[in-house]
Amino acid sequence: MGKRKYRELGEGTKRKISQSLKNQPKSEEHKRAISKSMKEYWKTIPSKQEEENVS
């Protein structure tokens, strides 16, 4: 297999890569890093405000 010449991948190649990366175990350190970054991310998303009934 040679070096890629283009950024775009075919659908079949994308599917093969996706399948090969599924169900791989993550280390505890990696899980903590994911958790920390997701917590930081969700702090930046505002809560949905309650809509007032206007009649």
DAKAGI-V630614 format. One record per helix or strand. SS is the DSSP state (~ for helix, > for strand). FROM is the first residue (numbers start at 1). LEN is the number of residues. If there is no record, write none. Layout:
ss	from	len
SS	FROM	LEN
SS	FROM	LEN
This chain:
ss	from	len
~	11	11
~	28	16
